[in-house]
Amino acid sequence: MKAVNEGESSAAPVPNPEKWSHEAIVARSNARPVRREKLNRAANSGENPGFDFLQQCWNDDPALQIVIKKLLAKFPQWGVAIVDGVLVKWDE
């Protein structure tokens, strides 16, 4: 197993004030329908949308974390798991 944030401190992350600025929140809200649609297609087809996409959604939009958790439970064959609140990709 390879952690995505390998080598980083295990301490709780410091909130990024830019991530919670009005502009960042609006940008996430605008991107959410497109991302949710791609996640819904993945749920219906079983096709992996890609680790990078999942990680981007996971890190950028807390509202999509619930959707991703359900997808990973439904499709363990994708080789992606959540460990200590971080998405990890299992080595092949």
VEXBAFI-927758 format. One line per field, with one value per atom (N, C-alpha, C, O, CB): z, y, x; atom name; residue number from 1. Coordinates in nm, 2 decimals, padded with zeros to 4 digits. Glycine has a CB too. Example, Ala and Ser with C-alpha at 12.3 -4.5 7.8 and 13.67 -1.06 7.14 Angstrom:
BEGIN
pz [00.78,00.78,00.78,00.85,00.90,00.71,00.71,00.79,00.80,00.57]
py [-00.57,-00.45,-00.33,-00.33,-00.45,-00.22,-00.11,00.00,00.11,-00.06]
px [01.32,01.23,01.32,01.42,01.13,01.28,01.37,01.29,01.34,01.41]
atom [N,CA,C,O,CB,N,CA,C,O,CB]
seq [1,1,1,1,1,2,2,2,2,2]
END
This chain:
BEGIN
pz [00.00,00.00,00.00,00.07,00.12,-00.08,-00.09,-00.05,-00.11,-00.23,00.06,00.10,00.00,-00.05,00.24,-00.02,-00.12,-00.06,-00.13,-00.15,00.07,00.14,00.21,00.32,00.24,00.14,00.20,00.24,00.16,00.10,00.36,00.40,00.47,00.52,00.28,00.47,00.54,00.68,00.72,00.47,00.76,00.90,00.92,00.84,00.98,01.02,01.05,01.13,01.17,01.11,01.17,01.25,01.16,01.04,01.29,01.23,01.16,01.07,01.11,01.27,00.95,00.86,00.90,00.97,00.72,00.87,00.90,00.79,00.68,00.91,00.83,00.73,00.64,00.69,00.80,00.51,00.42,00.40,00.35,00.28,00.45,00.44,00.30,00.27,00.50,00.20,00.06,00.01,-00.07,-00.03,00.07,00.03,00.07,00.01,00.09,00.17,00.23,00.19,00.25,00.38,00.10,00.06,-00.02,-00.06,-00.02,-00.03,-00.10,-00.25,-00.30,-00.10,-00.31,-00.45,-00.46,-00.55,-00.50,-00.37,-00.37,-00.35,-00.41,-00.26,-00.26,-00.23,-00.36,-00.39,-00.11,-00.42,-00.54,-00.65,-00.73,-00.59,-00.67,-00.77,-00.75,-00.84,-00.77,-00.62,-00.59,-00.62,-00.67,-00.44,-00.58,-00.61,-00.76,-00.80,-00.55,-00.84,-00.98,-01.04,-01.14,-01.05,-00.99,-01.04,-00.99,-01.05,-01.00,-00.88,-00.81,-00.91,-00.91,-00.69,-00.98,-01.07,-01.17,-01.20,-01.14,-01.23,-01.33,-01.27,-01.32,-01.40,-01.15,-01.08,-01.04,-01.05,-00.96,-00.98,-00.93,-01.05,-01.03,-00.87,-01.17,-01.28,-01.32,-01.35,-01.40,-01.32,-01.35,-01.25,-01.29,-01.36,-01.12,-01.02,-01.03,-01.01,-00.88,-01.07,-01.09,-01.21,-01.20,-01.12,-01.32,-01.43,-01.39,-01.43,-01.55,-01.30,-01.25,-01.17,-01.18,-01.17,-01.09,-01.01,-01.09,-01.06,-00.91,-01.20,-01.29,-01.38,-01.41,-01.37,-01.42,-01.52,-01.45,-01.51,-01.62,-01.33,-01.27,-01.32,-01.28,-01.28,-01.41,-01.47,-01.38,-01.33,-01.61,-01.34,-01.25,-01.32,-01.43,-01.22,-01.25,-01.31,-01.30,-01.35,-01.24,-01.23,-01.22,-01.08,-01.02,-01.32,-01.03,-00.89,-00.88,-00.78,-00.86,-00.98,-00.97,-00.96,-00.88,-01.10,-01.04,-01.03,-00.89,-00.83,-01.14,-00.84,-00.71,-00.60,-00.52,-00.68,-00.61,-00.51,-00.52,-00.42,-00.53,-00.64,-00.65,-00.59,-00.52,-00.80,-00.62,-00.56,-00.41,-00.34,-00.62,-00.36,-00.22,-00.15,-00.04,-00.20,-00.20,-00.13,-00.15,-00.06,-00.19,-00.26,-00.29,-00.24,-00.22,-00.43,-00.23,-00.21,-00.10,-00.14,-00.34,00.02,00.13,00.10,00.15,00.26,00.02,-00.01,-00.09,-00.09,-00.08,-00.17,-00.26,-00.19,-00.24,-00.38,-00.07,00.00,00.03,00.03,00.13,00.06,00.09,-00.04,-00.03,00.13,-00.15,-00.28,-00.30,-00.34,-00.39,-00.28,-00.31,-00.21,-00.25,-00.29,-00.08,00.01,-00.04,-00.03,00.15,-00.08,-00.13,-00.26,-00.27,-00.17,-00.35,-00.47,-00.43,-00.49,-00.56,-00.34,-00.30,-00.23,-00.24,-00.21,-00.16,-00.09,-00.20,-00.19,00.01,-00.30,-00.41,-00.50,-00.56,-00.48,-00.53,-00.62,-00.56,-00.60,-00.74,-00.48,-00.42,-00.52,-00.50,-00.31,-00.64,-00.74,-00.80,-00.87,-00.85,-00.77,-00.82,-00.75,-00.80,-00.80,-00.63,-00.56,-00.49,-00.47,-00.65,-00.45,-00.38,-00.24,-00.24,-00.46,-00.14,-00.01,00.07,00.02,00.07,00.18,00.27,00.39,00.46,00.30,00.42,00.54,00.62,00.57,00.50,00.74,00.82,00.75,00.76,00.87,00.68,00.61,00.48,00.43,00.70,00.43,00.31,00.21,00.25,00.35,00.08,-00.02,-00.05,-00.06,-00.15,-00.06,-00.09,-00.21,-00.22,00.03,-00.29,-00.40,-00.37,-00.33,-00.54,-00.37,-00.34,-00.46,-00.57,-00.32,-00.42,-00.52,-00.59,-00.52,-00.46,-00.72,-00.79,-00.80,-00.86,-00.93]
py [-00.12,00.00,00.12,00.13,00.00,00.22,00.34,00.46,00.48,00.36,00.53,00.65,00.76,00.79,00.69,00.84,00.95,01.06,01.12,01.00,01.08,01.19,01.13,01.18,01.26,01.04,00.98,01.08,01.17,00.87,01.07,01.16,01.28,01.36,01.19,01.30,01.42,01.39,01.27,01.47,01.49,01.47,01.41,01.44,01.60,01.33,01.27,01.36,01.32,01.13,01.48,01.57,01.62,01.61,01.69,01.66,01.71,01.83,01.91,01.76,01.83,01.93,02.07,02.08,01.90,02.17,02.31,02.36,02.35,02.40,02.41,02.46,02.56,02.65,02.51,02.55,02.65,02.76,02.73,02.58,02.88,02.99,03.02,03.06,03.12,03.00,03.02,02.92,02.95,03.01,02.80,02.70,02.73,02.69,02.56,02.81,02.85,03.00,03.05,02.83,03.06,03.19,03.19,03.08,03.26,03.30,03.31,03.26,03.18,03.45,03.30,03.26,03.11,03.05,03.34,03.05,02.91,02.83,02.73,02.87,02.88,02.81,02.82,02.72,02.87,02.93,02.95,02.86,02.79,03.09,02.85,02.76,02.62,02.55,02.78,02.57,02.43,02.41,02.30,02.40,02.51,02.49,02.48,02.41,02.61,02.55,02.55,02.42,02.37,02.67,02.36,02.24,02.12,02.01,02.23,02.13,02.01,01.94,01.81,02.06,02.00,01.93,01.84,01.73,02.02,01.90,01.82,01.70,01.59,01.91,01.73,01.62,01.51,01.39,01.67,01.56,01.46,01.37,01.25,01.53,01.44,01.36,01.25,01.14,01.46,01.29,01.19,01.08,00.96,01.26,01.11,01.01,00.92,00.80,01.08,00.98,00.90,00.81,00.69,01.00,00.85,00.76,00.65,00.53,00.84,00.67,00.57,00.47,00.35,00.63,00.52,00.43,00.34,00.23,00.52,00.40,00.32,00.22,00.11,00.41,00.26,00.18,00.09,-00.02,00.26,00.13,00.05,00.09,00.03,-00.10,00.19,00.23,00.33,00.43,00.29,00.30,00.38,00.51,00.52,00.31,00.63,00.76,00.80,00.91,00.86,00.72,00.75,00.80,00.88,00.86,00.76,00.79,00.94,01.00,00.72,01.01,01.15,01.23,01.32,01.20,01.19,01.26,01.24,01.33,01.21,01.11,01.09,01.17,01.22,00.93,01.17,01.24,01.39,01.46,01.22,01.45,01.59,01.62,01.72,01.63,01.54,01.56,01.55,01.63,01.46,01.45,01.42,01.54,01.58,01.29,01.59,01.69,01.83,01.92,01.70,01.85,01.98,02.01,02.12,02.01,01.90,01.92,01.82,01.71,01.91,01.86,01.77,01.71,01.60,01.84,01.78,01.73,01.61,01.52,01.84,01.59,01.47,01.36,01.24,01.51,01.38,01.27,01.15,01.04,01.32,01.19,01.09,01.00,00.88,01.15,01.07,00.99,00.90,00.79,01.09,00.95,00.87,00.75,00.64,00.96,00.77,00.66,00.55,00.43,00.71,00.59,00.48,00.41,00.29,00.55,00.49,00.43,00.33,00.22,00.54,00.36,00.28,00.15,00.04,00.35,00.16,00.04,-00.05,-00.17,00.09,00.01,-00.06,-00.13,-00.23,00.03,-00.06,-00.11,-00.13,-00.05,-00.01,-00.23,-00.25,-00.28,-00.27,-00.35,-00.33,-00.38,-00.26,-00.28,-00.45,-00.13,-00.02,00.00,00.07,00.11,-00.07,-00.06,00.07,00.11,-00.09,00.14,00.26,00.25,00.19,00.38,00.30,00.29,00.42,00.51,00.17,00.43,00.55,00.50,00.41,00.62,00.56,00.52,00.65,00.74,00.45,00.66,00.78,00.90,01.01,00.79,00.90,01.01,01.06,01.16,01.13,00.97,01.00,00.89,00.77,01.01,00.93,00.83,00.77,00.84,00.89,00.63,00.56,00.47,00.41,00.49,00.45,00.35,00.23,00.25,00.42,00.11,-00.01,-00.03,-00.02,-00.13,-00.07,-00.11,-00.23,-00.32,-00.12,-00.24,-00.36,-00.46,-00.57,-00.33]
px [00.09,00.00,00.09,00.19,-00.10,00.05,00.13,00.04,-00.06,00.19,00.08,00.00,00.02,00.13,00.04,-00.08,-00.07,00.01,00.09,-00.21,00.00,00.07,00.20,00.23,-00.01,00.27,00.38,00.49,00.51,00.44,00.54,00.65,00.60,00.68,00.73,00.47,00.42,00.38,00.37,00.29,00.38,00.35,00.21,00.12,00.36,00.19,00.06,-00.03,-00.14,00.07,00.02,-00.06,-00.18,-00.18,00.02,-00.28,-00.40,-00.36,-00.28,-00.51,-00.42,-00.38,-00.43,-00.53,-00.45,-00.35,-00.39,-00.48,-00.45,-00.26,-00.60,-00.69,-00.63,-00.56,-00.82,-00.65,-00.60,-00.71,-00.82,-00.57,-00.67,-00.77,-00.82,-00.93,-00.72,-00.73,-00.77,-00.87,-00.95,-00.64,-00.86,-00.96,-01.10,-01.20,-00.92,-01.11,-01.25,-01.28,-01.38,-01.25,-01.21,-01.24,-01.37,-01.41,-01.13,-01.44,-01.57,-01.55,-01.63,-01.62,-01.44,-01.41,-01.39,-01.44,-01.29,-01.32,-01.29,-01.42,-01.44,-01.19,-01.51,-01.63,-01.72,-01.79,-01.71,-01.73,-01.81,-01.75,-01.83,-01.81,-01.62,-01.56,-01.60,-01.63,-01.41,-01.59,-01.63,-01.77,-01.81,-01.60,-01.86,-02.00,-02.03,-02.12,-02.08,-01.96,-01.97,-01.92,-01.98,-01.90,-01.82,-01.76,-01.83,-01.83,-01.61,-01.90,-01.97,-02.06,-02.06,-02.04,-02.15,-02.25,-02.17,-02.21,-02.34,-02.07,-01.99,-01.92,-01.92,-01.89,-01.86,-01.79,-01.89,-01.87,-01.71,-02.00,-02.11,-02.16,-02.18,-02.22,-02.18,-02.22,-02.12,-02.16,-02.25,-01.99,-01.89,-01.89,-01.87,-01.75,-01.91,-01.91,-02.04,-02.03,-01.91,-02.15,-02.27,-02.26,-02.30,-02.39,-02.19,-02.17,-02.08,-02.10,-02.10,-01.98,-01.89,-01.97,-01.95,-01.78,-02.07,-02.15,-02.24,-02.26,-02.24,-02.29,-02.38,-02.30,-02.35,-02.46,-02.18,-02.11,-02.01,-01.97,-02.04,-01.96,-01.85,-01.72,-01.62,-01.87,-01.71,-01.59,-01.52,-01.57,-01.61,-01.39,-01.31,-01.28,-01.23,-01.18,-01.32,-01.30,-01.15,-01.11,-01.39,-01.07,-00.93,-00.90,-00.97,-00.89,-00.78,-00.74,-00.72,-00.76,-00.61,-00.66,-00.63,-00.76,-00.77,-00.55,-00.86,-00.99,-01.06,-01.10,-01.09,-01.06,-01.11,-01.04,-01.10,-01.10,-00.91,-00.83,-00.86,-00.87,-00.68,-00.87,-00.90,-01.03,-01.05,-00.90,-01.14,-01.27,-01.26,-01.32,-01.37,-01.19,-01.18,-01.12,-01.17,-01.10,-01.01,-00.94,-01.00,-00.98,-00.80,-01.08,-01.13,-01.27,-01.31,-01.12,-01.35,-01.49,-01.54,-01.58,-01.57,-01.55,-01.60,-01.74,-01.77,-01.60,-01.82,-01.96,-01.95,-02.04,-02.04,-01.84,-01.83,-01.77,-01.76,-01.75,-01.71,-01.65,-01.75,-01.71,-01.59,-01.87,-01.97,-02.00,-02.00,-02.10,-02.01,-02.03,-01.91,-01.93,-02.05,-01.79,-01.67,-01.66,-01.62,-01.54,-01.70,-01.70,-01.79,-01.75,-01.74,-01.90,-02.00,-01.95,-01.96,-02.13,-01.88,-01.82,-01.71,-01.71,-01.77,-01.63,-01.52,-01.57,-01.51,-01.42,-01.68,-01.73,-01.80,-01.79,-01.84,-01.85,-01.92,-01.82,-01.85,-02.02,-01.71,-01.61,-01.47,-01.38,-01.61,-01.45,-01.32,-01.22,-01.10,-01.33,-01.26,-01.17,-01.09,-00.99,-01.24,-01.13,-01.06,-00.93,-00.84,-01.14,-00.91,-00.78,-00.76,-00.65,-00.67,-00.87,-00.86,-00.93,-01.03,-00.92,-00.86,-00.92,-00.90,-00.83,-00.86,-00.97,-00.96,-00.89,-00.94,-01.10,-00.77,-00.70,-00.67,-00.60,-00.57,-00.72,-00.71,-00.75,-00.68,-00.56,-00.86,-00.91,-00.84,-00.86,-00.91,-00.75,-00.67,-00.70,-00.70,-00.52,-00.72,-00.73,-00.59,-00.49,-00.79,-00.59,-00.47,-00.50,-00.61,-00.41,-00.40,-00.41,-00.32,-00.20,-00.36,-00.38,-00.30,-00.21,-00.24,-00.40,-00.08,00.02,-00.02,-00.08,00.16,00.00,-00.03,00.08,00.07,-00.08]
atom [N,CA,C,O,CB,N,CA,C,O,CB,N,CA,C,O,CB,N,CA,C,O,CB,N,CA,C,O,CB,N,CA,C,O,CB,N,CA,C,O,CB,N,CA,C,O,CB,N,CA,C,O,CB,N,CA,C,O,CB,N,CA,C,O,CB,N,CA,C,O,CB,N,CA,C,O,CB,N,CA,C,O,CB,N,CA,C,O,CB,N,CA,C,O,CB,N,CA,C,O,CB,N,CA,C,O,CB,N,CA,C,O,CB,N,CA,C,O,CB,N,CA,C,O,CB,N,CA,C,O,CB,N,CA,C,O,CB,N,CA,C,O,CB,N,CA,C,O,CB,N,CA,C,O,CB,N,CA,C,O,CB,N,CA,C,O,CB,N,CA,C,O,CB,N,CA,C,O,CB,N,CA,C,O,CB,N,CA,C,O,CB,N,CA,C,O,CB,N,CA,C,O,CB,N,CA,C,O,CB,N,CA,C,O,CB,N,CA,C,O,CB,N,CA,C,O,CB,N,CA,C,O,CB,N,CA,C,O,CB,N,CA,C,O,CB,N,CA,C,O,CB,N,CA,C,O,CB,N,CA,C,O,CB,N,CA,C,O,CB,N,CA,C,O,CB,N,CA,C,O,CB,N,CA,C,O,CB,N,CA,C,O,CB,N,CA,C,O,CB,N,CA,C,O,CB,N,CA,C,O,CB,N,CA,C,O,CB,N,CA,C,O,CB,N,CA,C,O,CB,N,CA,C,O,CB,N,CA,C,O,CB,N,CA,C,O,CB,N,CA,C,O,CB,N,CA,C,O,CB,N,CA,C,O,CB,N,CA,C,O,CB,N,CA,C,O,CB,N,CA,C,O,CB,N,CA,C,O,CB,N,CA,C,O,CB,N,CA,C,O,CB,N,CA,C,O,CB,N,CA,C,O,CB,N,CA,C,O,CB,N,CA,C,O,CB,N,CA,C,O,CB,N,CA,C,O,CB,N,CA,C,O,CB,N,CA,C,O,CB,N,CA,C,O,CB,N,CA,C,O,CB,N,CA,C,O,CB,N,CA,C,O,CB,N,CA,C,O,CB,N,CA,C,O,CB,N,CA,C,O,CB,N,CA,C,O,CB,N,CA,C,O,CB,N,CA,C,O,CB,N,CA,C,O,CB,N,CA,C,O,CB,N,CA,C,O,CB,N,CA,C,O,CB,N,CA,C,O,CB,N,CA,C,O,CB,N,CA,C,O,CB]
seq [1,1,1,1,1,2,2,2,2,2,3,3,3,3,3,4,4,4,4,4,5,5,5,5,5,6,6,6,6,6,7,7,7,7,7,8,8,8,8,8,9,9,9,9,9,10,10,10,10,10,11,11,11,11,11,12,12,12,12,12,13,13,13,13,13,14,14,14,14,14,15,15,15,15,15,16,16,16,16,16,17,17,17,17,17,18,18,18,18,18,19,19,19,19,19,20,20,20,20,20,21,21,21,21,21,22,22,22,22,22,23,23,23,23,23,24,24,24,24,24,25,25,25,25,25,26,26,26,26,26,27,27,27,27,27,28,28,28,28,28,29,29,29,29,29,30,30,30,30,30,31,31,31,31,31,32,32,32,32,32,33,33,33,33,33,34,34,34,34,34,35,35,35,35,35,36,36,36,36,36,37,37,37,37,37,38,38,38,38,38,39,39,39,39,39,40,40,40,40,40,41,41,41,41,41,42,42,42,42,42,43,43,43,43,43,44,44,44,44,44,45,45,45,45,45,46,46,46,46,46,47,47,47,47,47,48,48,48,48,48,49,49,49,49,49,50,50,50,50,50,51,51,51,51,51,52,52,52,52,52,53,53,53,53,53,54,54,54,54,54,55,55,55,55,55,56,56,56,56,56,57,57,57,57,57,58,58,58,58,58,59,59,59,59,59,60,60,60,60,60,61,61,61,61,61,62,62,62,62,62,63,63,63,63,63,64,64,64,64,64,65,65,65,65,65,66,66,66,66,66,67,67,67,67,67,68,68,68,68,68,69,69,69,69,69,70,70,70,70,70,71,71,71,71,71,72,72,72,72,72,73,73,73,73,73,74,74,74,74,74,75,75,75,75,75,76,76,76,76,76,77,77,77,77,77,78,78,78,78,78,79,79,79,79,79,80,80,80,80,80,81,81,81,81,81,82,82,82,82,82,83,83,83,83,83,84,84,84,84,84,85,85,85,85,85,86,86,86,86,86,87,87,87,87,87,88,88,88,88,88,89,89,89,89,89,90,90,90,90,90,91,91,91,91,91,92,92,92,92,92]
END
